[in-house]
Amino acid sequence: MVKLLTGNELLRGDVLWWAGEGWSLSIDDAVAVEDGEAIIAREAKDERVSDLALIDADRADGRWRPVKIRERIRSYGPTVRADLAREGQDWN
């Protein structure tokens, strides 16, 4: 199991994923982090991303799969209206 870094874009509230050199809207762009606390400390100073958190994830079928259901829903969109989910993403 690896750690991914996630947060919310401050102005719009979008869920963001650490992609190594910056943030992405897609969990598919996320990279596993070794020293997440250092990245959190640095990125928190920028104040464009809030609620930074490290989450547990596994790799399944070449894609990241958050361990907790809450993070899967954050990653892939609502569970009741598939038309509002991010294109090409499935929270199951």
N, C-alpha and C positions, 0 to 999 in steps of 0.2 A: 504494500500500500504506500502511496506517495502523498505528498502535500501539494495542493494547488492554492494559489493566492487569489482571493476574490474581493470585490468591494462594489460600491455603488457610485456611479458618476453623480457628482453633487448637484448639478443643475437640473438634470432630467431624471435622475434616479435609476438609469439603466444599470443592469448587472454587468460588471466588467471582470475580466480575467487577465492575470499577469501573463504576458506573452514573451517575457525575457528582456525586451528593450522598451516596453511600454504596455499599454492596456488594449484589450480587444473585447468586442461585444460577443464573440463566439468562444465557447469553451473548447472548441476544436483547435484554437490557436494557443491555448494555455500550455505552459511548460511546468514541469515539476520543479519545485524550489527546494534547495538544500538549506539555505539560511533565510527563511521567510521573515524572521523577526528583524533582520537587518534591512530587508526591502521594505517592510512595513514602516520602520522608523524613518527611512529616507522618503518614502512616498507620502507619509502622513504630513510632512512639512509642506508639500505642494498644495494641499487642501483642495484638489480637484476631485479626489476620490475619497469617499467616507466609508465607515464601517468595514475597514480592512479586516480580513479574517483568513486564516489557514484552514483548509478543509481536507478531509481524507478522500482519496479517489483511487480508483483502479482503472486499468486499461481493458476494454472489452471490444472486440471486433475493430480494433484500430482507433477507437474513440475513448475519450475520458468518460467515466461513469462515477459521479459522486456517490459516496457510500450512503449518506443520509438522504431520505426522501425529500426533506426540505430543500437541500441543495440541488437535487435533481429538478425540482419544480422551478427554482431560481434559474437554473441553467437552460431549461428547455421550454419554459412558458407554462401557461395555465393548464390545469387538468380537466377543466370542464368545457373549454371552447378551443378546440384544436385550430380553428381559423386565426386565433390570436398568438399561437406559438411561433417561435422563430422558424423560418423556412428551413426544411431539411432536418429539423431536430425533433426528437421523440423522447419524452421524459420517462417512458417505461423502461 
